[in-house]
Amino acid sequence: MNNAQVSILLIENDLSTCNLITGQFLHSAEFQVHISRTAVDALQDISRLPPDLIITNIELPDLNAKDILITLTSQGLEIPVIIYAERGNEHDVVQAIRVGAAGFFQLPPREAEFVLVLSRALRLLNASEKQEAKIIQLGGVDQSINKNVLEIDTLLAIKKELTSTTTLDELANKTLEAAIYLASADCGWMLMKQGSKEGFMLAAHRNIPQTLVDRISQNWDDGLSPIVALSGEPLSVYGSQLEFSLISQCGEAAMVFPIKIGMELTGLLVVISKTPIPFSTDSKNLLEIVLMFASVGYANSREIQFT
């Protein structure tokens, strides 16, 4: 099945989002794209002529994506459904994945993330490797993004691992391991909030000095994490900028990322390189995708804990 033969139903009520997804991400790949503004309209369109693939906002004016998935299943329609949502809707994302969503991405969409999810859905349609590679190229994802990943299957495997892990300790270790690998970092750690206590505690670590490991039960301050905790934005530093930071004991370049469930800051991720060269933009983008996967895993873990 080539691109021109693939029919996609986009369910979205917001015109600007429609234009972004169709104009920037789908138009160049020559898909047949039809747009429905509401879930009811979409279900009527599907009953008349089922599409090969559905891409839908998780929140629609009348129903939500979970309702659409349940309806498709009840009608025996096996159509891959990609969902998307704004930050803060992790609970709804988890519920939609549980009832069969083939993938998800976050608004506003990033090309790398969108193409990754789309490629996976096309595989479900038995798209060939050659066609999938063409989609990635048309999506504007540079080959350098895949240099550290080797194959896009690696990111897909990471997504599966993180979104299905249900214990917080295991999730912290898997997230850190994936982040260090994707960023080609030498070491790093994960910090998590401990209940109602102030500050952050060391939850996972890789290849750090024993003197730092011994701080595992103490309130953690590496010099950069508190800054990121306050700003809520990732931070990349290297060289002399690390001179007075605890991170300088491990390397000469670092990236620090906030970990959020919705708007709530729950942890911090730190990856470190021993060379005084800043991490690339591609590495930053990949780690942001990984942390989006991890946030779903954390939301899922919390839900299991309180049920």
N, C-alpha and C positions, 0 to 999 in steps of 0.2 A: 504494500500500500504506500504510494508516494504522497507527498505533502498535499498536492492538489486534490487527492481523493479523500483526505481526512476532513470530516465535518465536525466542527466544534460549536457547541452552544455555550455562549457566555451569558450568565444570569447576573445582571447588575443594573441598579436603578440610577446610579450616579453617572452623569454624562462624562465628566472628566476622567473617571476611572475607566470607563468603557474605551474612551479615546486612547488612554495610555496603554491599556492591555492590547487592544486591537491594532492601534497604529504603530506602536513601538516594538511590540514583542511578537505579534502574530502575522502582521501584514507581509513582512519581507519573506516569510516562509510559505506564503501562498496557500494557506489553509482556507477552507470554506467556513466562514464564520457567520453565525446567526446570533442575534442578541434578543434576549427576553428581559423585560423590566421587572417582572414579578415572578414568584415561584409558581403561582397558578397558571400564568401565561406559559411558563416554561414547561410545566407538566402537560399542558394541552399540546404544545408544539412537539414534545417528545412522543406523545401518543400518536400523533399524525405521522411523524417521520423521525425516528430515534437517531440522534447524532452518534458519532463514534466516541466523542469525548465531551464532558461537561466541565466548565470552569465557573465557579459560583462564589459570590460573596457569602460568608456564613450568616450574615444578617440581611434579610430582605424585608420589604415593606409589609408582606403578609405572612410568610412562613420563614423558616431558616433552613440551612443546608441539611441539617439532620433530618428534617421532615422530608426533604426531597430524596435523600438516600433511603429512608425507610419505605417511601412510596415506590421507588424503583425496584427495591428488593421484593416487595410484595407483588409486583407485577412481573417478576422474573426477568427483569432487564439488567444485564450485566454490562453497564456502561461505566468506564472509569470516571470518577468525579474528583476534580481538584478543587479544594476550598481555599479561600484566603480571608484574612481578618486583620483588623487593626490590633496593635499591641493592647493587651488587657483582656483579650477574649480567649485566653489559653484554656479555660474550663470548657468553653463551647467547642474549641478545636479538638480537645481530647474526646469529647462525646461524639463528634462527627467521625473521628478516626475509628472509634470503637464500632461504629455501625457501617464502616466500609469505605471511607474516603481514601482515595488512592494517593493523595499527597496534599500538601498545603504550602502556602507562602504567606509572608506578612506584608501588609500595606504600610508605607509605600513599597512597591515591589522593587527588588534588585535584580538585574539581568541574570547574574550567576545563579541566584536562587530560583528564579522563574524557569530558566532553561533546564536546570537540574530536575525540577519537579515535572516539567513537560516531557523531558526525555524518558523519565521513568514511566509516565502514563503511555507514551508511544510504544514503549516496549510491551506493555500489556496489550497493545493492538498489533503485536507481532511486527513492529517496524524493524527493518534490517539495521545492522550496525552502520552501514554506509549512510543510510538516510538519517539515522540518529546523529551521526557526526556532522551531517549537513545542517541539521537543526541547531546544533551547538554553535556552529560557525555563523549561521545567519542571525542567531541571537546576540552576536557581538561578544561572545566570551572568548577572550584571547587564549591561545595555547599555553601561555605562562600560568594561567590559573590551574591548569591540569598538571603542571610540571611537578608539583609537590604531591599530587594525588595519585599520579600514574594512570589511574582509570577513574572515570566518574562513578564506577561501582563502589569505590571506597567511601565516597560521601554518602551514597545511598545506604551502605552498610552501617555507617556511623549513625545516620538518621534512625535506622531501624533499632539499633542498640539503645540509643539514648531515649527514644520515645517509648520504648517498651520496658525499660528498667524501672523497678518499683521500690528499690531501697535507696535511701539518700546517700549512704556511704559508697555503695557500688556506683551510683550515678556520678558522684564527685570524682571518683577515680577514673571512670570511663571518659568523662568529659575532659579531664586534664590530659589523659593519655592521647585522646584524639587531637586536642589543641596543640600539644607539643609536636606531634607528628606532622600536622598540616602546616604549622609555621616553621618547620625545620629548626625548632628551638632545642636548646641543650638541657633545660630544666624548667621547673615551674612549681606553682602551688595553687590550691583553691582555698579560699576563705569562705566560711559560712556563718551566718548569724545563729546563735545558740538560744533559741526560745526568746524570752523577753530581756535577755542580758544585753548590756551595751557593748558595742564593738564587734569584732569578728574573731573567730577561732580557726586555726589551721585544720582543714577537713581532708585534704589530700596533698601529696607532694611527690616530686620525682627528682632524683639526682641532686638533692641539696645537702649542704654540710650538716653533720650531726649536731653542731651547735645550734642550728636552726630547728632541726627536728625536735630537739629537747624543749623547744618552746610550744610544743603542740597543745598543751593545756592552758596556755597563757593568752591574754588578750593581745592580738597581733597588730603591729604597726611597722610596716616596711618602708615608710616614708612616702610612698606613692598611693597605696590603696586608700588611705583616708581622703586624699584629694579626689580620687575617682568616685568614692562613696558620696562625697558632697556634691560633685558636679553631675554625676550620673552619666558621664560621657567617657568613652575609651581614651587612653593616654598612651602615647608611644614616645620613649625617651632613649637616649644612648650617650655614651662617652661621659664627658665631665658632668652632665646633668644628673648622673647617678652617684656622684662622688660621695655624698653624705647620706646615701640611702642604704638600708640593709641589703637591698638587691645587689649592691656592688660586691658583696661577698660571693656572689654566684656568677656574675657576668657583667657585660658592658653594654647591653642593649635590652630593653624590656618593653612589653606591651601589657597594659592593665585594662581589664574589661569589667564593667558592672554586670552582674547576673540578676535579672529581674523576673518576677512573676507578675504580669500586669504592670502596675506602676510601683510595686513594692520591691525595694532592693533587698535581695536575700543573700547575696554573696559577691565575691570578686575572684576573677581569674587572672593569674600572672604567668606569663611565659617569658623566658630569659634566654639570650644568646651570649656566648662567651666572647664574641667578636664585636668591636665598637661600630657596627654598621646597623642602621635602623631597619626594622622589619618592613617588608614591602607592603604596598597597598593591597595586593592580592592576598597576602597572608591575613591582613586585617579583615578583608571581606569574608574569607573562608571561616575565620574564627567567629565572626558575627553570625554566620549561618549555623555553625555548630552550637553556639549558645542559644539560638532560637530553638533548635531541636531540644537542647537540654532544658529549656524553660518549660516545654511541654512535659518532659519527663518529671520535672520537679512538681508541676501542678498535679500530674497524675499520682505521684507518690503521696502528696499531701491529701488528696482525695481518698486514697486507700487507707491512710492513717486514721482518718476521721469517720470512716464508715464501719 
